[in-house]
Amino acid sequence: MDIDLEEHQVDLADTARRFFESRSPISAVRDWEASEAGYAPEVWREMARLGWLRLGHPESAGGVGGGVLELSVIYQAMGRTLAPVPHLESAVVSAGVLAAAGTAVAREALEQVLAGTTIVVPALAEDDAGFGPDAIALPGKLEADGALRLDGSKILVGYANSARHLLVAARTAGPSAAASGITLALVDTAAAGVQLTRLPNLAGYPLYATTFDSVTVDPQAVLGEAGAGWELLAPVLDRAAVLRAAQIQGAAERLLELSVAYAGQRTPCTRVSPSSWTPTCSCSPGAAATGNST
């Protein structure tokens, strides 16, 4: 559908496009993909100074306001250059949950995330690669004092090696009519029993498998009501899906531009003899279509 952007959104789109085109040329992107971090910390810090990590969050939570449209134009620009940054993981998904949780620990972590001084990434996916609360089976045991013990693993955790905390979804109860049975917790990546293993992938994206071996999470780091974590997570994931689509749209637009440019600049083809597989003549596209040769 067609969406008419307001003037400030058009200006933001132009700024974002120029920013990523200058900061994320394809040569730099390839270098970052081959690096251990998988992204450029200096680009991340500059995005924080521009206020783009606070965008989409209300001022009451430390944000600067704005909504999905403002974020979408940034994601389209990001997609055009394939700029690798942990914005979706940290500043959208994790920050959204932290803002909704509203506990003291969550508020402290949220301010650090929005300032760009801390990265928090969600650890949600498991081996069956399903989506939704039913796909979460990582066992979580709630102790009498409210602490949470985790045993199990997660996969496809983006930027886990650069994160200070993981936003982990664990199953602490069966689903009921009132709650999903999922509990969310903020887990320090340096905690005893947490192990990160990088997963190879064609895109060079920093994806990790995360193993939790009898990891104990303090009661203060449990986010929201126990057993009702998915209710905090679901609206944030809906927003993330829209932004990922905007990022893909930006990449598709750039790919179309490159394809059109390539088609307009092609050199005449060379006809090859099937019997000898050696060039016998050059031909124009029209000659190739009609079978005429020169």
DAQUIRA-V789962 format. One record per residue. N is the residue number from 1. PSI is psi in whole degrees, -180 to 180 (* if undefined). OMEGA is omega in degrees with one decimal (* if undefined). BURIAL is + if it has 24 or more other C-alpha atoms within 12 Angstrom, else -. Layout:
# DAQUIRA-V789962
n:N psi:PSI omega:OMEGA burial:BURIAL
n:N psi:PSI omega:OMEGA burial:BURIAL
This chain:
# DAQUIRA-V789962
n:1 psi:154 omega:179.4 burial:-
n:2 psi:133 omega:178.3 burial:-
n:3 psi:121 omega:178.0 burial:-
n:4 psi:120 omega:179.9 burial:-
n:5 psi:146 omega:173.3 burial:-
n:6 psi:167 omega:-173.7 burial:-
n:7 psi:-41 omega:-178.4 burial:-
n:8 psi:-27 omega:177.5 burial:-
n:9 psi:-36 omega:175.1 burial:-
n:10 psi:-43 omega:178.4 burial:-
n:11 psi:-41 omega:178.9 burial:-
n:12 psi:-40 omega:178.9 burial:+
n:13 psi:-42 omega:179.1 burial:+
n:14 psi:-44 omega:179.0 burial:-
n:15 psi:-45 omega:-178.6 burial:+
n:16 psi:-41 omega:-179.3 burial:+
n:17 psi:-45 omega:179.7 burial:+
n:18 psi:-36 omega:179.6 burial:-
n:19 psi:-53 omega:-175.6 burial:+
n:20 psi:-32 omega:176.9 burial:+
n:21 psi:-35 omega:-179.8 burial:+
n:22 psi:-34 omega:-176.4 burial:-
n:23 psi:-21 omega:-172.7 burial:+
n:24 psi:59 omega:172.2 burial:+
n:25 psi:158 omega:-172.8 burial:-
n:26 psi:-32 omega:178.8 burial:-
n:27 psi:-40 omega:178.4 burial:-
n:28 psi:-39 omega:179.7 burial:-
n:29 psi:-43 omega:179.5 burial:+
n:30 psi:-38 omega:177.4 burial:-
n:31 psi:-42 omega:179.6 burial:-
n:32 psi:-38 omega:178.9 burial:+
n:33 psi:-32 omega:-178.7 burial:+
n:34 psi:-6 omega:-178.3 burial:-
n:35 psi:167 omega:-179.7 burial:-
n:36 psi:-41 omega:-178.4 burial:-
n:37 psi:-38 omega:-179.4 burial:+
n:38 psi:2 omega:177.7 burial:+
n:39 psi:175 omega:-178.4 burial:+
n:40 psi:109 omega:179.2 burial:+
n:41 psi:-32 omega:-179.0 burial:+
n:42 psi:-35 omega:175.3 burial:-
n:43 psi:-40 omega:178.8 burial:+
n:44 psi:-44 omega:179.4 burial:+
n:45 psi:-37 omega:179.2 burial:+
n:46 psi:-37 omega:175.4 burial:-
n:47 psi:-38 omega:177.6 burial:+
n:48 psi:-42 omega:179.3 burial:+
n:49 psi:-32 omega:177.5 burial:-
n:50 psi:-9 omega:-179.3 burial:-
n:51 psi:11 omega:-176.0 burial:+
n:52 psi:-17 omega:175.0 burial:+
n:53 psi:-22 omega:179.7 burial:+
n:54 psi:-12 omega:-177.2 burial:+
n:55 psi:137 omega:179.4 burial:+
n:56 psi:-2 omega:177.6 burial:+
n:57 psi:142 omega:-178.0 burial:+
n:58 psi:155 omega:179.7 burial:-
n:59 psi:-31 omega:179.5 burial:-
n:60 psi:-21 omega:179.1 burial:-
n:61 psi:7 omega:-178.5 burial:+
n:62 psi:5 omega:-179.6 burial:+
n:63 psi:-171 omega:179.5 burial:+
n:64 psi:15 omega:-179.3 burial:-
n:65 psi:-161 omega:-175.0 burial:-
n:66 psi:170 omega:-177.6 burial:-
n:67 psi:-154 omega:-174.5 burial:-
n:68 psi:-36 omega:-179.3 burial:+
n:69 psi:-45 omega:178.2 burial:+
n:70 psi:-44 omega:178.4 burial:+
n:71 psi:-35 omega:-177.1 burial:+
n:72 psi:-39 omega:-178.6 burial:+
n:73 psi:-30 omega:174.6 burial:+
n:74 psi:-41 omega:-178.8 burial:+
n:75 psi:-33 omega:174.9 burial:+
n:76 psi:-44 omega:177.9 burial:+
n:77 psi:-38 omega:178.2 burial:+
n:78 psi:-41 omega:-179.1 burial:+
n:79 psi:-31 omega:-179.2 burial:+
n:80 psi:-31 omega:-178.7 burial:+
n:81 psi:3 omega:-177.3 burial:+
n:82 psi:32 omega:-176.8 burial:+
n:83 psi:120 omega:180.0 burial:+
n:84 psi:110 omega:175.8 burial:+
n:85 psi:149 omega:-177.5 burial:+
n:86 psi:38 omega:-176.0 burial:+
n:87 psi:-48 omega:-177.2 burial:+
n:88 psi:-44 omega:-177.5 burial:+
n:89 psi:-47 omega:-171.5 burial:+
n:90 psi:-54 omega:-171.8 burial:+
n:91 psi:-13 omega:179.0 burial:+
n:92 psi:-66 omega:-174.2 burial:+
n:93 psi:-59 omega:-176.2 burial:+
n:94 psi:-44 omega:179.6 burial:+
n:95 psi:-37 omega:178.8 burial:+
n:96 psi:-41 omega:177.8 burial:+
n:97 psi:-43 omega:-179.9 burial:+
n:98 psi:-41 omega:178.6 burial:+
n:99 psi:-39 omega:-179.7 burial:+
n:100 psi:-32 omega:-178.5 burial:+
n:101 psi:-46 omega:172.2 burial:+
n:102 psi:9 omega:178.3 burial:+
n:103 psi:170 omega:-178.6 burial:-
n:104 psi:-45 omega:178.9 burial:-
n:105 psi:-41 omega:-179.8 burial:+
n:106 psi:-42 omega:179.7 burial:+
n:107 psi:-41 omega:178.7 burial:+
n:108 psi:-45 omega:179.5 burial:+
n:109 psi:-37 omega:-179.0 burial:+
n:110 psi:-46 omega:-179.6 burial:+
n:111 psi:-38 omega:178.3 burial:+
n:112 psi:-38 omega:177.9 burial:+
n:113 psi:-47 omega:-177.3 burial:+
n:114 psi:-27 omega:177.2 burial:+
n:115 psi:-12 omega:179.8 burial:+
n:116 psi:10 omega:-179.5 burial:+
n:117 psi:-15 omega:178.7 burial:+
n:118 psi:143 omega:174.4 burial:+
n:119 psi:129 omega:175.4 burial:+
n:120 psi:128 omega:-177.0 burial:+
n:121 psi:146 omega:179.6 burial:+
n:122 psi:139 omega:173.3 burial:+
n:123 psi:95 omega:-171.0 burial:+
n:124 psi:-46 omega:-171.0 burial:+
n:125 psi:148 omega:177.4 burial:+
n:126 psi:-176 omega:-168.8 burial:+
n:127 psi:-29 omega:-178.1 burial:-
n:128 psi:-8 omega:175.2 burial:-
n:129 psi:22 omega:177.1 burial:-
n:130 psi:172 omega:179.1 burial:-
n:131 psi:140 omega:-179.7 burial:-
n:132 psi:169 omega:-176.9 burial:+
n:133 psi:-29 omega:-179.3 burial:+
n:134 psi:-22 omega:-178.4 burial:+
n:135 psi:-6 omega:-178.7 burial:-
n:136 psi:116 omega:-177.4 burial:+
n:137 psi:-4 omega:179.8 burial:+
n:138 psi:119 omega:-175.9 burial:+
n:139 psi:132 omega:173.5 burial:+
n:140 psi:129 omega:-179.6 burial:+
n:141 psi:122 omega:178.1 burial:+
n:142 psi:122 omega:179.2 burial:+
n:143 psi:169 omega:-177.6 burial:-
n:144 psi:-31 omega:-178.8 burial:-
n:145 psi:4 omega:179.2 burial:-
n:146 psi:-5 omega:176.8 burial:-
n:147 psi:159 omega:-178.2 burial:+
n:148 psi:129 omega:177.4 burial:+
n:149 psi:131 omega:-175.9 burial:+
n:150 psi:134 omega:174.7 burial:+
n:151 psi:117 omega:-179.9 burial:+
n:152 psi:-158 omega:-176.0 burial:+
n:153 psi:160 omega:173.4 burial:+
n:154 psi:156 omega:178.0 burial:+
n:155 psi:168 omega:174.9 burial:+
n:156 psi:43 omega:178.9 burial:+
n:157 psi:107 omega:-176.8 burial:+
n:158 psi:137 omega:176.1 burial:+
n:159 psi:27 omega:-178.8 burial:+
n:160 psi:-33 omega:-177.8 burial:+
n:161 psi:-21 omega:179.1 burial:+
n:162 psi:-4 omega:-174.9 burial:+
n:163 psi:146 omega:172.7 burial:+
n:164 psi:-34 omega:179.4 burial:+
n:165 psi:154 omega:171.3 burial:+
n:166 psi:138 omega:172.5 burial:+
n:167 psi:102 omega:-169.8 burial:+
n:168 psi:134 omega:174.3 burial:+
n:169 psi:123 omega:-178.1 burial:+
n:170 psi:152 omega:176.9 burial:+
n:171 psi:119 omega:179.6 burial:+
n:172 psi:-8 omega:179.4 burial:+
n:173 psi:164 omega:174.1 burial:+
n:174 psi:155 omega:178.7 burial:-
n:175 psi:148 omega:177.7 burial:+
n:176 psi:179 omega:179.6 burial:-
n:177 psi:-25 omega:-174.5 burial:-
n:178 psi:-19 omega:-174.5 burial:-
n:179 psi:159 omega:-176.1 burial:-
n:180 psi:-20 omega:-174.6 burial:+
n:181 psi:6 omega:-179.9 burial:+
n:182 psi:136 omega:176.9 burial:+
n:183 psi:136 omega:179.4 burial:+
n:184 psi:143 omega:-179.9 burial:+
n:185 psi:152 omega:176.7 burial:+
n:186 psi:115 omega:-173.5 burial:+
n:187 psi:127 omega:177.7 burial:+
n:188 psi:129 omega:-179.3 burial:+
n:189 psi:-18 omega:179.1 burial:+
n:190 psi:5 omega:-177.9 burial:-
n:191 psi:150 omega:177.1 burial:-
n:192 psi:133 omega:178.6 burial:-
n:193 psi:-5 omega:177.8 burial:-
n:194 psi:125 omega:-179.9 burial:+
n:195 psi:133 omega:179.1 burial:+
n:196 psi:134 omega:177.7 burial:+
n:197 psi:121 omega:-177.6 burial:-
n:198 psi:139 omega:-179.9 burial:+
n:199 psi:124 omega:178.6 burial:-
n:200 psi:144 omega:176.2 burial:-
n:201 psi:155 omega:-172.9 burial:-
n:202 psi:-33 omega:-175.3 burial:-
n:203 psi:-8 omega:-176.8 burial:-
n:204 psi:18 omega:-179.3 burial:+
n:205 psi:139 omega:-178.7 burial:+
n:206 psi:82 omega:-179.6 burial:+
n:207 psi:141 omega:-175.7 burial:+
n:208 psi:147 omega:163.5 burial:+
n:209 psi:137 omega:-177.3 burial:+
n:210 psi:124 omega:-179.6 burial:+
n:211 psi:136 omega:178.2 burial:+
n:212 psi:116 omega:-177.9 burial:+
n:213 psi:96 omega:-178.0 burial:-
n:214 psi:50 omega:179.5 burial:-
n:215 psi:127 omega:179.5 burial:+
n:216 psi:127 omega:-179.6 burial:+
n:217 psi:129 omega:179.6 burial:+
n:218 psi:150 omega:179.1 burial:-
n:219 psi:-35 omega:-178.7 burial:+
n:220 psi:-21 omega:-178.3 burial:+
n:221 psi:0 omega:172.7 burial:+
n:222 psi:127 omega:-172.1 burial:+
n:223 psi:122 omega:178.9 burial:+
n:224 psi:-166 omega:-178.2 burial:+
n:225 psi:134 omega:177.5 burial:+
n:226 psi:134 omega:179.2 burial:+
n:227 psi:-6 omega:-178.2 burial:+
n:228 psi:32 omega:-176.7 burial:+
n:229 psi:-37 omega:-178.5 burial:+
n:230 psi:-30 omega:178.9 burial:+
n:231 psi:-30 omega:173.6 burial:+
n:232 psi:-36 omega:-171.4 burial:+
n:233 psi:-37 omega:-170.7 burial:+
n:234 psi:-51 omega:-179.2 burial:+
n:235 psi:-30 omega:178.2 burial:-
n:236 psi:-41 omega:179.0 burial:+
n:237 psi:-33 omega:175.9 burial:+
n:238 psi:-44 omega:178.0 burial:-
n:239 psi:-41 omega:-179.8 burial:+
n:240 psi:-36 omega:179.6 burial:+
n:241 psi:-40 omega:177.9 burial:-
n:242 psi:-43 omega:-178.2 burial:+
n:243 psi:-38 omega:176.3 burial:+
n:244 psi:-39 omega:177.8 burial:+
n:245 psi:-39 omega:177.7 burial:-
n:246 psi:-38 omega:178.6 burial:+
n:247 psi:-43 omega:178.4 burial:+
n:248 psi:-39 omega:177.4 burial:+
n:249 psi:-43 omega:177.9 burial:+
n:250 psi:-42 omega:178.4 burial:+
n:251 psi:-40 omega:-180.0 burial:-
n:252 psi:-40 omega:178.2 burial:-
n:253 psi:-44 omega:179.9 burial:-
n:254 psi:-39 omega:177.9 burial:-
n:255 psi:-41 omega:178.2 burial:-
n:256 psi:-44 omega:178.4 burial:-
n:257 psi:-45 omega:179.6 burial:-
n:258 psi:-39 omega:-178.9 burial:-
n:259 psi:-43 omega:178.7 burial:-
n:260 psi:-43 omega:179.2 burial:-
n:261 psi:-42 omega:-180.0 burial:-
n:262 psi:-43 omega:-179.6 burial:-
n:263 psi:-33 omega:-179.1 burial:-
n:264 psi:-13 omega:-176.5 burial:-
n:265 psi:10 omega:-178.4 burial:-
n:266 psi:142 omega:175.2 burial:-
n:267 psi:157 omega:178.7 burial:-
n:268 psi:146 omega:-177.9 burial:-
n:269 psi:168 omega:177.3 burial:-
n:270 psi:125 omega:179.9 burial:-
n:271 psi:139 omega:-178.4 burial:-
n:272 psi:135 omega:177.6 burial:-
n:273 psi:123 omega:-179.3 burial:-
n:274 psi:-30 omega:-176.4 burial:-
n:275 psi:-37 omega:-175.3 burial:-
n:276 psi:-14 omega:-175.5 burial:-
n:277 psi:37 omega:172.8 burial:-
n:278 psi:146 omega:-179.4 burial:-
n:279 psi:133 omega:177.9 burial:-
n:280 psi:-23 omega:179.2 burial:-
n:281 psi:165 omega:173.0 burial:-
n:282 psi:151 omega:-178.8 burial:-
n:283 psi:154 omega:174.0 burial:-
n:284 psi:164 omega:177.4 burial:-
n:285 psi:-36 omega:-179.8 burial:-
n:286 psi:-40 omega:179.1 burial:-
n:287 psi:-38 omega:179.9 burial:-
n:288 psi:-34 omega:-178.0 burial:-
n:289 psi:-33 omega:-175.9 burial:-
n:290 psi:-14 omega:-177.5 burial:-
n:291 psi:1 omega:177.9 burial:-
n:292 psi:145 omega:179.3 burial:-
n:293 psi:162 omega:177.2 burial:-
n:294 psi:* omega:* burial:-
